[in-house]
Structure formats: C-alpha cells, structure tokens
Amino acid sequence: MIMQKYINPKPETWAELLKRPTLQFNQIEETVQSIFKEVQLKGDAAIQKYTAYLDGVSLSNTAVSLEEMEEAIQSVPADLKEAIAAAKQNIEAFHAAQKTTPVRVEKQAGVVCWQEKKPIQKVGLYIPGGTAPLFSTVLMLAIPASLAGCQEIVLCSPPSKEGKIHPAILYAAQLCGVTKIYKVGGIQAIAGLTFGTTIIPKVYKIFGPGNQYVTAAKQYATQFGVAIDMPAGPSELLVIADETAIPKYVASDLLSQAEHGADSQVLLVTNSKVLLEGVAIEIVNQLEALPRKEIAAKAIENSKLIYCESTEDILNLVNEYGPEHLIICSKDEAFYLEGIQNAGSVFLGNFTPESAGDYASGTNHTLPTNGFSKNYSGVNLDSFLKAITYQKISAIGIQNIGKTIEIMADAEGLQGHKNAVTLRLTDLNLNSKK
C-alpha cells in the first residue's frame, strides 16, 4: 500500500487535500433519529432490539452483574494489571494537578465575588469495544470523573457475540470508580444515556470517542438537554518532520493511528524529500507485519505524504487541518510550538511516540477530531466540573456600586433593574439620617 504524495500543494488546494474520510451528519441523520425515537418511546426493549440486530447478541438485561465483574477481574493477566496500575498513577497525577482553588475578588469595598467548581453529578462514559476494546479510555474518562467527585459514573460498552464486555474494560472500570456498567453500544447506548430507561440511568453529560455513528449520536443528544465532551470521532494523526526525524519512527507512529479503523487518517508534512521517501518505504515494510494490516491499509488509502518547502506553509497547513494528534520532530521545534494554534495534543521529538499519550504518560487521549481542535479542548479535569459564581454585597458595597448599576440599567431602559438598586439606596440613606 503506497501513500499518496503531494509536492508543494498550493494553498487554494488545501481544503480539498485535507478533507477527512468521514460521512456528513446528514448522511446518517435518519438512522440516528430513528433509533433515538424508538429508545425514547420503548426504552430497554428498543435497546435490546438494536443490540441483537447490530451486535448479534440477545440480552434480557444489559447491566453487568457482580459475578461478571469478579470473573473479569480474575481473568486479567497480572502483567496487564500492573501496566494498568502504572498508567493510572501517571494519569491520576497529571489530572489531579489540574485542580484549582476558588477565585475570590473584592475590587470595591463591600462587593465580594467568588467562583467555585462543582462536579457534574451524573456522567456517562462511552467505551468503544468492537475490533479494539479500548480499556485505556476507561482510565482517561473515569479517573478525572472520580477526581472531580462525580456521584454517578455510568459506563456503556458494546457486548461481544458472547454477551460480555472485555475483561480489561471491566477491571479498569472497577479500579477507577465507575458506579454502573451496561453492555450496550452504538447509537442505542447514547440514546439510553440521553433519555434514561428502566435499567440505564439518564446522565447530564456524555463522554467518550466512537465511530461516526456514535459521534453523530452524541451531537444529536445535545438537542435533548444533554451535554457532550466534544465531537470525538475516528482517530487522526499529523506528523511534522524534517531530516532530523528517523523514518522508521515516523512510519510507526503513522501506522499506530491507521490501525484504529478504516476511517482513520494520518498525514506526514515535511520539508525533506529524503525523509518523505524513507517514510513511504517504511510504511510498506511495517504494514506487512501488523496483525491489523487490512484495517490499517484502508486508512492508509485516505492518508497523505505532503512535501512543503516552506516552514511557514507547513505551519499554516497544520493550523488549517487542526489535527487531533500532532507530532513535531524537527530542528525548528520552537518555531512550530510558538505558531501552532490548533491541535488536540502535541508530541515532541524522536522519542515521544503518540502511543505514550494513548496509554500511560498522563495526558488524556480523548481529543477533538475532524478539525474540532480549532474550538474544542481535549478531555481534562474541568470537563467534569462546572463553575458557579457567587457574590455578596454589604450595605457599604451597594452604596459603592449602586450608582453604576442605576446608570447602566437606565441606559438600557430596564427600570425594574434600576429600581432594585434604588430602593436599597433610598432605605440606606433614610436610615443614615435617623
């Protein structure tokens, strides 16, 4: 499989060149709306129907039992348990460091304002199963949810043909404070979390990556008063590299994301034709050894090797693309770091594989895709919190700020607003004369 090569593409061609291999929402809208409507009307019966139809297994109860949990915990190999524990420690440390103290300001005497963060009480975590059960995503979502103090942490993941969730997902879930787990995936899982059923509780915010149908379902869920973390769909990676990069490392990083799914996309943007050719050869050689070769090969069909002579063009092209993951391996690292505005997560140097962020370095791997890094952040501790502002004004304070409020309210023609201040100022003035 040979990746497509582009040499010094003109800026007017970038929009077409950088298109993702994704379906538009209107192409799958009918399916999403149909399943949502049925789950809203029929609840668990609809979820069981679509689980049987889409996942090939009939389940009378989607809730994971204590017996299933215990069986899963026993079946996870000791070395994997140790690896999960080590990753958990790093992820926990990085996200715990994101905690902030309440902000308190008294700019005018007697006028005190402050802000405190409170946990979102009920959150839903979607964990992809399918061809790659992403137990690492459990760590990325459940750890910050627990640190934030969320009361209910509800996890949904599609069942296997045997009607089970991968043991490592269940092990990670119990380790990280998940409170309820359900064997349900796809659009029907998002609908269940949105509306609630007899079995699945309704949540206030839904987190987690998924395929294009799950992404579309999450976006549709927002029409029913449920918040989402971000539109997080098929994985993508862009690598900026020059002659200082090692071709086999670059190729391995590109393939590590290509193996996520046929609708993933990976790009190399370089000002070295030697590197470009070296990476192209390595892609072909390394692809042959991958167990998920067929999936990666399909993703490679949607992927590109791009040569740009100018570092300014490279920077502008990358900001236009807004990658989920960005690797920078260049002697001009400082230039790119200063100029990059749009990226979900950035990895620097020859010895920082994107895989480190996917699993164990500590940063979160639930990131905006499809160009949404232009206006969304990746999941972090604040994703599970909401800020509430408070204020308290004393008699002295309302006298200090009152005139300002009256003038502004009067200018907007809102006499009720003005009157709420005037009454207080009048009483204070009368009392002071007694």
VOPAGU-2260 file (C-alpha; in pm, 1 decimal, decimal comma):
REM VOPAGU-2260
SITE   aa  ch    i         X         Y         Z
SITE  MET   A    0       0,0       0,0       0,0
SITE  ILE   A    1     164,1     325,4    -117,5
SITE  MET   A    2      54,0     653,3      39,7
SITE  GLN   A    3     -39,3     938,6    -188,9
SITE  LYS   A    4     232,2    1203,5    -227,1
SITE  TYR   A    5     182,8    1575,1    -279,2
SITE  ILE   A    6     465,1    1818,1    -358,5
SITE  ASN   A    7     426,5    2185,8    -264,6
SITE  PRO   A    8      45,5    2189,8    -288,6
SITE  LYS   A    9     -91,1    2541,3    -341,4
SITE  PRO   A   10    -291,9    2692,1     -53,7
SITE  GLU   A   11    -605,0    2707,0    -269,5
SITE  THR   A   12    -596,5    2325,3    -292,2
SITE  TRP   A   13    -558,3    2265,2      82,0
SITE  ALA   A   14    -930,4    2247,8     160,6
SITE  GLU   A   15    -974,2    1954,8     -78,2
SITE  LEU   A   16    -639,4    1797,6      13,7
SITE  LEU   A   17    -715,0    1798,6     386,6
SITE  LYS   A   18   -1065,9    1651,3     372,7
SITE  ARG   A   19   -1134,0    1376,9     624,9
SITE  PRO   A   20   -1280,9    1043,3     509,1
SITE  THR   A   21   -1590,7    1094,9     721,7
SITE  LEU   A   22   -1960,3    1091,1     649,5
SITE  GLN   A   23   -2154,4    1411,7     699,1
SITE  PHE   A   24   -2419,5    1409,0     972,7
SITE  ASN   A   25   -2699,5    1440,3     719,2
SITE  GLN   A   26   -2585,1    1111,2     564,3
SITE  ILE   A   27   -2653,6     918,9     886,6
SITE  GLU   A   28   -2905,2    1155,4    1045,0
SITE  GLU   A   29   -3206,4     940,0     959,9
SITE  THR   A   30   -3056,0     633,3    1127,9
SITE  VAL   A   31   -2961,9     826,5    1441,0
SITE  GLN   A   32   -3300,4     994,7    1473,8
SITE  SER   A   33   -3489,1     670,6    1415,4
SITE  ILE   A   34   -3303,2     481,9    1688,7
SITE  PHE   A   35   -3328,9     775,7    1930,7
SITE  LYS   A   36   -3702,8     799,1    1878,6
SITE  GLU   A   37   -3752,5     428,5    1939,2
SITE  VAL   A   38   -3538,6     429,5    2255,1
SITE  GLN   A   39   -3728,5     733,7    2381,4
SITE  LEU   A   40   -4061,7     556,2    2329,5
SITE  LYS   A   41   -3976,4     195,1    2411,6
SITE  GLY   A   42   -3673,0     215,9    2639,0
SITE  ASP   A   43   -3496,2    -110,3    2716,7
SITE  ALA   A   44   -3697,2    -307,2    2459,9
SITE  ALA   A   45   -3558,5     -85,5    2183,4
SITE  ILE   A   46   -3204,5    -116,0    2319,3
SITE  GLN   A   47   -3235,3    -495,3    2328,3
SITE  LYS   A   48   -3367,3    -493,5    1972,3
SITE  TYR   A   49   -3076,9    -291,9    1832,6
SITE  THR   A   50   -2820,5    -480,4    2037,4
SITE  ALA   A   51   -2945,9    -803,8    1884,2
SITE  TYR   A   52   -2954,2    -653,3    1535,0
SITE  LEU   A   53   -2624,4    -463,3    1539,0
SITE  ASP   A   54   -2411,0    -660,3    1785,7
SITE  GLY   A   55   -2552,9   -1003,8    1715,5
SITE  VAL   A   56   -2641,4   -1093,8    2073,2
SITE  SER   A   57   -2973,5   -1105,8    2261,7
SITE  LEU   A   58   -2960,3    -974,5    2617,9
SITE  SER   A   59   -3256,1    -964,3    2854,9
SITE  ASN   A   60   -3058,9    -744,5    3096,8
SITE  THR   A   61   -2779,9    -513,4    2985,4
SITE  ALA   A   62   -2644,5    -446,0    3336,5
SITE  VAL   A   63   -2312,5    -610,3    3426,4
SITE  SER   A   64   -2354,5    -833,3    3732,3
SITE  LEU   A   65   -2118,7    -866,9    4029,8
SITE  GLU   A   66   -2042,5   -1221,7    3916,9
SITE  GLU   A   67   -1935,0   -1094,9    3575,2
SITE  MET   A   68   -1715,6    -833,2    3738,0
SITE  GLU   A   69   -1545,5   -1085,7    3964,0
SITE  GLU   A   70   -1490,4   -1325,7    3674,7
SITE  ALA   A   71   -1337,1   -1048,9    3464,5
SITE  ILE   A   72   -1106,1    -930,9    3741,5
SITE  GLN   A   73    -974,2   -1283,6    3788,1
SITE  SER   A   74    -914,1   -1333,7    3415,1
SITE  VAL   A   75    -697,1   -1023,4    3354,4
SITE  PRO   A   76    -327,4   -1124,4    3346,3
SITE  ALA   A   77    -107,2    -996,2    3628,0
SITE  ASP   A   78     129,0    -806,7    3397,1
SITE  LEU   A   79    -164,4    -619,7    3239,8
SITE  LYS   A   80    -296,9    -532,7    3585,7
SITE  GLU   A   81      45,0    -390,4    3671,9
SITE  ALA   A   82      57,1    -190,8    3348,0
SITE  ILE   A   83    -292,1     -50,1    3408,8
SITE  ALA   A   84    -193,6      44,9    3764,2
SITE  ALA   A   85     120,8     224,6    3640,6
SITE  ALA   A   86     -75,7     413,5    3374,4
SITE  LYS   A   87    -343,7     501,2    3629,9
SITE  GLN   A   88     -81,8     653,8    3857,0
SITE  ASN   A   89      50,6     883,8    3582,5
SITE  ILE   A   90    -294,5     982,7    3453,4
SITE  GLU   A   91    -415,0    1048,7    3807,9
SITE  ALA   A   92    -113,9    1266,3    3888,9
SITE  PHE   A   93    -149,4    1477,6    3573,9
SITE  HIS   A   94    -522,4    1532,6    3617,4
SITE  ALA   A   95    -501,9    1593,8    3993,4
SITE  ALA   A   96    -252,8    1871,8    3917,8
SITE  GLN   A   97    -528,1    2046,0    3719,5
SITE  LYS   A   98    -728,7    2119,5    4034,8
SITE  THR   A   99    -773,6    2490,4    4102,8
SITE  THR   A  100    -858,0    2685,4    4415,6
SITE  PRO   A  101   -1166,3    2909,1    4437,6
SITE  VAL   A  102   -1119,5    3258,7    4295,3
SITE  ARG   A  103   -1217,4    3543,1    4528,7
SITE  VAL   A  104   -1214,4    3914,3    4441,8
SITE  GLU   A  105   -1312,0    4226,7    4636,4
SITE  LYS   A  106   -1240,8    4505,5    4387,5
SITE  GLN   A  107   -1469,6    4752,7    4564,3
SITE  ALA   A  108   -1517,7    4760,2    4939,4
SITE  GLY   A  109   -1820,9    4553,6    5034,5
SITE  VAL   A  110   -1857,7    4385,1    4693,8
SITE  VAL   A  111   -1720,5    4031,5    4709,1
SITE  CYS   A  112   -1733,2    3791,8    4411,7
SITE  TRP   A  113   -1602,3    3437,7    4400,3
SITE  GLN   A  114   -1613,1    3125,4    4186,2
SITE  GLU   A  115   -1614,2    2761,4    4290,3
SITE  LYS   A  116   -1618,9    2447,2    4078,6
SITE  LYS   A  117   -1870,5    2171,9    4142,3
SITE  PRO   A  118   -1878,5    1822,6    3991,2
SITE  ILE   A  119   -2131,0    1727,4    3726,1
SITE  GLN   A  120   -2339,9    1482,3    3927,2
SITE  LYS   A  121   -2420,4    1221,0    3660,3
SITE  VAL   A  122   -2186,7    1140,8    3370,5
SITE  GLY   A  123   -2194,4     872,6    3103,2
SITE  LEU   A  124   -1876,7     718,3    2963,0
SITE  TYR   A  125   -1884,8     553,7    2620,5
SITE  ILE   A  126   -1607,8     296,7    2574,7
SITE  PRO   A  127   -1562,5     154,7    2222,9
SITE  GLY   A  128   -1545,3    -223,9    2200,1
SITE  GLY   A  129   -1560,2    -382,4    1858,2
SITE  THR   A  130   -1229,6    -475,8    1697,8
SITE  ALA   A  131   -1025,5    -296,9    1965,5
SITE  PRO   A  132   -1168,3    -288,4    2320,8
SITE  LEU   A  133   -1030,2      41,4    2449,8
SITE  PHE   A  134    -985,1     -22,8    2821,1
SITE  SER   A  135    -733,9     265,8    2817,0
SITE  THR   A  136   -1026,0     501,0    2751,7
SITE  VAL   A  137   -1178,7     387,9    3080,9
SITE  LEU   A  138    -873,0     529,1    3257,1
SITE  MET   A  139    -886,6     852,0    3056,4
SITE  LEU   A  140   -1251,0     918,1    3147,4
SITE  ALA   A  141   -1317,6     752,2    3481,9
SITE  ILE   A  142   -1005,9     886,2    3656,4
SITE  PRO   A  143   -1086,5    1256,6    3605,0
SITE  ALA   A  144   -1455,4    1186,2    3674,2
SITE  SER   A  145   -1362,1    1034,4    4010,3
SITE  LEU   A  146   -1116,2    1313,3    4090,4
SITE  ALA   A  147   -1385,7    1569,8    4011,0
SITE  GLY   A  148   -1625,3    1400,0    4254,0
SITE  CYS   A  149   -1898,4    1293,5    4010,2
SITE  GLN   A  150   -2162,4    1099,4    4205,5
SITE  GLU   A  151   -2274,1     865,3    3927,0
SITE  ILE   A  152   -2026,0     739,4    3667,8
SITE  VAL   A  153   -2215,5     524,9    3418,8
SITE  LEU   A  154   -2023,7     322,0    3160,8
SITE  CYS   A  155   -2159,5     175,6    2837,9
SITE  SER   A  156   -1962,8     -53,0    2606,4
SITE  PRO   A  157   -2081,7    -283,9    2328,2
SITE  PRO   A  158   -2102,1    -657,0    2413,9
SITE  SER   A  159   -1922,3    -933,7    2231,1
SITE  LYS   A  160   -2110,5   -1209,4    2047,2
SITE  GLU   A  161   -2096,2   -1396,8    2379,5
SITE  GLY   A  162   -2277,6   -1109,8    2551,8
SITE  LYS   A  163   -1979,4    -992,6    2753,2
SITE  ILE   A  164   -1763,8    -681,6    2786,9
SITE  HIS   A  165   -1389,0    -730,6    2753,6
SITE  PRO   A  166   -1243,1    -822,5    3097,2
SITE  ALA   A  167    -982,4    -544,3    3086,9
SITE  ILE   A  168   -1257,3    -282,7    3043,5
SITE  LEU   A  169   -1440,0    -417,8    3348,1
SITE  TYR   A  170   -1119,1    -440,2    3550,8
SITE  ALA   A  171   -1023,2     -80,4    3469,8
SITE  ALA   A  172   -1378,8      35,3    3545,1
SITE  GLN   A  173   -1386,8    -105,8    3898,2
SITE  LEU   A  174   -1032,9      22,5    3960,6
SITE  CYS   A  175   -1123,7     378,7    3864,0
SITE  GLY   A  176   -1453,5     428,8    4043,4
SITE  VAL   A  177   -1718,3     353,8    3779,6
SITE  THR   A  178   -2050,1     304,6    3958,9
SITE  LYS   A  179   -2262,8     128,4    3693,1
SITE  ILE   A  180   -2176,2     -66,5    3377,3
SITE  TYR   A  181   -2400,4    -166,0    3086,1
SITE  LYS   A  182   -2349,0    -397,0    2789,4
SITE  VAL   A  183   -2475,8    -166,8    2520,7
SITE  GLY   A  184   -2302,0      18,6    2239,9
SITE  GLY   A  185   -2353,9     235,8    1936,3
SITE  ILE   A  186   -2634,4     485,2    1883,5
SITE  GLN   A  187   -2862,8     296,4    2122,2
SITE  ALA   A  188   -2615,8     344,8    2410,2
SITE  ILE   A  189   -2603,2     719,2    2357,1
SITE  ALA   A  190   -2983,6     730,5    2332,4
SITE  GLY   A  191   -3016,4     528,6    2654,0
SITE  LEU   A  192   -2787,4     767,1    2841,7
SITE  THR   A  193   -2975,6    1063,0    2695,1
SITE  PHE   A  194   -3329,4     960,7    2789,9
SITE  GLY   A  195   -3276,2     701,9    3061,7
SITE  THR   A  196   -3458,1     367,9    3067,1
SITE  THR   A  197   -3580,6     134,0    3337,7
SITE  ILE   A  198   -3228,9     -12,1    3350,5
SITE  ILE   A  199   -2995,5     262,6    3224,9
SITE  PRO   A  200   -2994,3     593,5    3415,7
SITE  LYS   A  201   -3017,4     929,2    3240,6
SITE  VAL   A  202   -2699,2    1136,3    3268,0
SITE  TYR   A  203   -2616,4    1506,6    3238,6
SITE  LYS   A  204   -2308,3    1477,6    3016,2
SITE  ILE   A  205   -2172,8    1207,1    2784,0
SITE  PHE   A  206   -1803,7    1143,5    2724,8
SITE  GLY   A  207   -1600,1     920,0    2500,7
SITE  PRO   A  208   -1485,9     851,9    2146,1
SITE  GLY   A  209   -1657,2     627,0    1894,3
SITE  ASN   A  210   -1721,4     565,4    1528,3
SITE  GLN   A  211   -1902,3     812,0    1304,3
SITE  TYR   A  212   -2243,8     686,8    1417,5
SITE  VAL   A  213   -2158,0     732,5    1785,3
SITE  THR   A  214   -2018,1    1078,9    1714,1
SITE  ALA   A  215   -2334,9    1178,3    1527,8
SITE  ALA   A  216   -2549,0    1033,4    1809,7
SITE  LYS   A  217   -2363,7    1239,9    2069,0
SITE  GLN   A  218   -2416,8    1554,6    1867,0
SITE  TYR   A  219   -2786,2    1471,1    1830,2
SITE  ALA   A  220   -2814,1    1407,7    2205,8
SITE  THR   A  221   -2741,2    1774,0    2272,2
SITE  GLN   A  222   -3085,2    1856,5    2130,9
SITE  PHE   A  223   -3236,2    1683,4    2436,0
SITE  GLY   A  224   -3054,2    1881,1    2704,4
SITE  VAL   A  225   -2754,0    1650,8    2742,1
SITE  ALA   A  226   -2403,7    1795,1    2718,5
SITE  ILE   A  227   -2113,2    1616,1    2549,4
SITE  ASP   A  228   -1738,0    1639,9    2587,4
SITE  MET   A  229   -1673,1    1713,0    2217,7
SITE  PRO   A  230   -1724,0    1560,7    1874,2
SITE  ALA   A  231   -1466,1    1281,5    1910,2
SITE  GLY   A  232   -1479,6    1051,3    1609,1
SITE  PRO   A  233   -1232,9     846,6    1403,3
SITE  SER   A  234    -870,2     888,2    1508,6
SITE  GLU   A  235    -621,6    1104,3    1319,5
SITE  LEU   A  236    -254,6    1199,4    1337,5
SITE  LEU   A  237     -41,4    1458,1    1162,6
SITE  VAL   A  238     338,1    1447,6    1180,6
SITE  ILE   A  239     560,1    1748,4    1110,7
SITE  ALA   A  240     910,9    1618,3    1044,2
SITE  ASP   A  241    1239,0    1711,1     875,3
SITE  GLU   A  242    1574,5    1543,7     810,8
SITE  THR   A  243    1635,3    1511,5    1187,2
SITE  ALA   A  244    1345,4    1264,9    1217,2
SITE  ILE   A  245    1401,6     889,8    1198,2
SITE  PRO   A  246    1190,7     748,2     911,0
SITE  LYS   A  247    1104,8     417,0    1079,4
SITE  TYR   A  248     980,3     600,5    1389,2
SITE  VAL   A  249     763,6     835,0    1183,6
SITE  ALA   A  250     618,9     541,8     986,6
SITE  SER   A  251     544,0     350,5    1307,1
SITE  ASP   A  252     357,9     649,2    1450,7
SITE  LEU   A  253     151,1     689,3    1134,4
SITE  LEU   A  254      61,9     320,5    1133,4
SITE  SER   A  255     -20,0     322,1    1505,5
SITE  GLN   A  256    -311,3     552,9    1430,6
SITE  ALA   A  257    -402,1     396,3    1096,9
SITE  GLU   A  258    -472,9      65,6    1273,2
SITE  HIS   A  259    -750,5     226,7    1480,6
SITE  GLY   A  260   -1000,3     199,6    1196,2
SITE  ALA   A  261   -1057,4     214,3     824,0
SITE  ASP   A  262   -1191,1     569,0     862,8
SITE  SER   A  263    -881,4     695,4    1046,2
SITE  GLN   A  264    -647,1     935,9     869,7
SITE  VAL   A  265    -273,9    1003,0     904,4
SITE  LEU   A  266     -62,9    1273,1     740,4
SITE  LEU   A  267     307,8    1348,7     713,3
SITE  VAL   A  268     403,1    1706,4     631,2
SITE  THR   A  269     775,5    1755,7     570,1
SITE  ASN   A  270    1030,4    1983,7     406,7
SITE  SER   A  271    1262,3    1689,1     340,7
SITE  LYS   A  272    1208,2    1482,8      25,2
SITE  VAL   A  273    1458,8    1228,1     155,5
SITE  LEU   A  274    1252,7    1177,6     471,2
SITE  LEU   A  275     931,6    1157,5     269,9
SITE  GLU   A  276    1068,1     875,4      55,0
SITE  GLY   A  277    1216,1     697,3     355,2
SITE  VAL   A  278     883,7     705,8     540,8
SITE  ALA   A  279     698,4     582,7     231,3
SITE  ILE   A  280     923,1     275,5     215,2
SITE  GLU   A  281     893,3     210,3     588,5
SITE  ILE   A  282     514,0     229,5     570,1
SITE  VAL   A  283     506,6     -50,0     313,4
SITE  ASN   A  284     750,6    -267,4     510,2
SITE  GLN   A  285     598,2    -219,1     854,8
SITE  LEU   A  286     241,6    -258,1     734,6
SITE  GLU   A  287     309,2    -616,8     634,3
SITE  ALA   A  288     388,3    -714,9     993,8
SITE  LEU   A  289      75,6    -566,5    1153,4
SITE  PRO   A  290    -197,5    -808,4    1267,7
SITE  ARG   A  291    -449,2    -533,2    1181,1
SITE  LYS   A  292    -295,0    -490,1     837,3
SITE  GLU   A  293    -625,0    -481,7     647,6
SITE  ILE   A  294    -771,6    -208,5     867,7
SITE  ALA   A  295    -452,6      -0,9     857,8
SITE  ALA   A  296    -426,8     -41,2     480,0
SITE  LYS   A  297    -774,8     104,8     432,4
SITE  ALA   A  298    -684,5     401,9     649,7
SITE  ILE   A  299    -362,4     449,9     452,0
SITE  GLU   A  300    -575,4     489,1     138,4
SITE  ASN   A  301    -718,4     804,6     296,6
SITE  SER   A  302    -378,2     928,9     412,5
SITE  LYS   A  303    -113,9    1151,2     256,3
SITE  LEU   A  304     256,5    1234,4     242,3
SITE  ILE   A  305     293,0    1607,9     181,8
SITE  TYR   A  306     610,7    1796,8      93,6
SITE  CYS   A  307     619,3    2172,1     156,3
SITE  GLU   A  308     941,6    2361,5     103,8
SITE  SER   A  309     844,4    2646,3     335,3
SITE  THR   A  310     814,2    2605,4     713,7
SITE  GLU   A  311     555,4    2884,9     707,5
SITE  ASP   A  312     344,7    2682,7     463,7
SITE  ILE   A  313     376,7    2377,0     686,4
SITE  LEU   A  314     261,8    2577,6     988,1
SITE  ASN   A  315     -33,5    2728,3     805,1
SITE  LEU   A  316    -137,3    2393,2     658,6
SITE  VAL   A  317    -130,7    2225,6    1001,0
SITE  ASN   A  318    -335,6    2503,8    1160,8
SITE  GLU   A  319    -585,8    2471,8     877,1
SITE  TYR   A  320    -613,3    2095,3     935,6
SITE  GLY   A  321    -636,6    2117,6    1317,9
SITE  PRO   A  322    -519,8    1761,7    1396,5
SITE  GLU   A  323    -632,9    1551,0    1688,4
SITE  HIS   A  324    -274,6    1434,0    1749,0
SITE  LEU   A  325      29,8    1630,9    1632,2
SITE  ILE   A  326     386,7    1502,1    1639,7
SITE  ILE   A  327     666,0    1756,0    1583,4
SITE  CYS   A  328    1007,6    1610,6    1507,8
SITE  SER   A  329    1209,1    1896,6    1363,6
SITE  LYS   A  330    1507,2    2119,7    1430,1
SITE  ASP   A  331    1251,1    2402,4    1401,4
SITE  GLU   A  332    1056,3    2270,4    1701,0
SITE  ALA   A  333    1048,1    2609,8    1875,5
SITE  PHE   A  334     907,0    2778,3    1562,5
SITE  TYR   A  335     624,5    2528,1    1535,1
SITE  LEU   A  336     548,1    2529,3    1907,8
SITE  GLU   A  337     507,2    2905,3    1902,9
SITE  GLY   A  338     294,5    2904,7    1589,0
SITE  ILE   A  339      66,0    2602,7    1637,4
SITE  GLN   A  340    -283,2    2718,7    1732,9
SITE  ASN   A  341    -497,8    2416,3    1650,2
SITE  ALA   A  342    -416,2    2068,7    1785,0
SITE  GLY   A  343    -567,2    1832,2    2038,2
SITE  SER   A  344    -241,4    1701,7    2186,3
SITE  VAL   A  345     121,5    1760,9    2082,4
SITE  PHE   A  346     415,9    1517,3    2098,1
SITE  LEU   A  347     774,8    1636,6    2059,8
SITE  GLY   A  348    1090,1    1466,9    1934,2
SITE  ASN   A  349    1205,8    1130,2    1807,3
SITE  PHE   A  350    1137,4     950,7    2134,5
SITE  THR   A  351     782,2    1066,2    2205,3
SITE  PRO   A  352     550,1     824,2    2026,5
SITE  GLU   A  353     182,7     916,0    2016,0
SITE  SER   A  354     120,0     577,6    2181,8
SITE  ALA   A  355     258,2     723,2    2505,9
SITE  GLY   A  356     -34,0     964,8    2525,1
SITE  ASP   A  357    -277,7     692,1    2426,3
SITE  TYR   A  358    -182,9     483,9    2726,5
SITE  ALA   A  359      41,0     588,8    3006,0
SITE  SER   A  360     228,0     922,1    3003,5
SITE  GLY   A  361     -54,5    1101,7    3186,1
SITE  THR   A  362    -220,8    1328,5    2930,1
SITE  ASN   A  363    -571,8    1247,3    2813,3
SITE  HIS   A  364    -630,7    1068,8    2483,5
SITE  THR   A  365    -994,9    1172,2    2440,1
SITE  LEU   A  366    -941,5    1454,5    2194,2
SITE  PRO   A  367   -1129,9    1660,9    1933,0
SITE  THR   A  368   -1114,6    1521,3    1580,0
SITE  ASN   A  369   -1229,8    1632,0    1235,0
SITE  GLY   A  370   -1087,0    1982,7    1278,8
SITE  PHE   A  371   -1269,9    2049,3    1606,3
SITE  SER   A  372    -937,6    2123,6    1777,9
SITE  LYS   A  373    -994,2    2472,9    1637,6
SITE  ASN   A  374   -1263,1    2527,3    1901,9
SITE  TYR   A  375   -1257,6    2236,5    2149,5
SITE  SER   A  376   -1010,4    2115,4    2411,4
SITE  GLY   A  377    -942,1    1753,4    2488,2
SITE  VAL   A  378   -1093,3    1596,1    2799,7
SITE  ASN   A  379    -942,0    1724,9    3123,6
SITE  LEU   A  380   -1046,5    1761,1    3486,0
SITE  ASP   A  381   -1253,5    2071,0    3410,8
SITE  SER   A  382   -1458,7    1866,7    3162,7
SITE  PHE   A  383   -1625,4    1700,6    3462,4
SITE  LEU   A  384   -1677,0    2022,9    3657,6
SITE  LYS   A  385   -1893,9    2330,0    3624,5
SITE  ALA   A  386   -1811,4    2670,6    3766,2
SITE  ILE   A  387   -2063,1    2850,6    3985,1
SITE  THR   A  388   -2014,6    3218,7    4062,7
SITE  TYR   A  389   -2120,2    3378,9    4392,0
SITE  GLN   A  390   -2137,1    3732,6    4524,4
SITE  LYS   A  391   -2219,3    3906,7    4847,2
SITE  ILE   A  392   -2271,2    4280,3    4874,6
SITE  SER   A  393   -2283,2    4463,4    5206,3
SITE  ALA   A  394   -2461,6    4791,5    5282,1
SITE  ILE   A  395   -2134,8    4972,6    5215,3
SITE  GLY   A  396   -2089,1    4770,6    4896,2
SITE  ILE   A  397   -2428,1    4859,1    4743,2
SITE  GLN   A  398   -2358,0    5224,1    4817,4
SITE  ASN   A  399   -2024,9    5196,0    4636,2
SITE  ILE   A  400   -2153,9    5016,5    4326,9
SITE  GLY   A  401   -2520,2    5123,1    4323,0
SITE  LYS   A  402   -2487,8    5438,8    4112,7
SITE  THR   A  403   -2302,1    5247,1    3840,9
SITE  ILE   A  404   -2582,6    4989,2    3823,5
SITE  GLU   A  405   -2854,2    5254,2    3814,9
SITE  ILE   A  406   -2694,7    5444,7    3526,0
SITE  MET   A  407   -2638,8    5130,0    3319,2
SITE  ALA   A  408   -2990,5    4992,6    3382,1
SITE  ASP   A  409   -3144,0    5328,0    3295,7
SITE  ALA   A  410   -2945,6    5344,1    2969,3
SITE  GLU   A  411   -3080,7    5000,5    2870,5
SITE  GLY   A  412   -3435,3    5102,3    2956,4
SITE  LEU   A  413   -3471,1    4840,2    3229,0
SITE  GLN   A  414   -3633,8    5035,6    3510,0
SITE  GLY   A  415   -3704,4    4724,3    3718,0
SITE  HIS   A  416   -3330,9    4655,8    3733,7
SITE  LYS   A  417   -3264,1    5014,8    3837,8
SITE  ASN   A  418   -3543,6    5010,9    4094,3
SITE  ALA   A  419   -3399,1    4702,8    4266,3
SITE  VAL   A  420   -3095,4    4915,6    4349,8
SITE  THR   A  421   -3270,3    5247,8    4408,9
SITE  LEU   A  422   -3499,2    5103,1    4680,3
SITE  ARG   A  423   -3199,5    4978,4    4875,6
SITE  LEU   A  424   -3004,5    5301,7    4838,6
SITE  THR   A  425   -3307,6    5503,9    4948,5
SITE  ASP   A  426   -3356,5    5293,0    5261,3
SITE  LEU   A  427   -2987,7    5315,9    5349,6
SITE  ASN   A  428   -2995,0    5692,6    5303,3
SITE  LEU   A  429   -3306,3    5726,2    5522,1
SITE  ASN   A  430   -3157,3    5507,3    5794,2
SITE  SER   A  431   -2837,2    5705,3    5795,8
SITE  LYS   A  432   -3034,8    6026,7    5865,2
SITE  LYS   A  433   -3216,6    5885,4    6166,5
